[in-house]
């Protein structure tokens, strides 16, 4: 599983011009799934996103987590994170989970984020989406976890 995590002051995702998910301060998670991803990978990633200290404390150090701040999560499925651009001029997506598998993994990941006690908004799987965000910092990190 790969996640591009962005600390945001606000973010929203639109489908056909209509907002389908939005948050105030929190994390925008662009999520991609590999065929071998399993429950352990999803649980690790949900906990990591909840507890990663990327929010500033009273002295300006990144010492607070999403759980500490009470911020929200906007999770958007983005299979293109597994795009392989090493050969040719068109990305290959052979390392990305097939749509049926990825949809199930995405839904389970959303549920696990909620189990972590986080307010979660989401995009629409396989829809053409417009993602709007105000990156706070900016803080952008790439998280990755492979199934054993």
JOSUL-V45968 format. One record per helix or strand. SS is the DSSP state (h for helix, s for strand). FROM is the first residue (numbers start at 1). LEN is the number of residues. If there is no record, write none. Layout:
{{SS & FROM & LEN} {SS & FROM & LEN}}
//
This chain:
{{s & 2 & 14} {s & 18 & 6} {s & 26 & 7} {h & 39 & 13} {s & 55 & 2} {s & 62 & 3} {h & 66 & 4} {s & 72 & 6} {h & 79 & 4} {s & 84 & 1} {s & 92 & 1} {h & 99 & 17} {s & 119 & 4} {s & 130 & 15}}
//
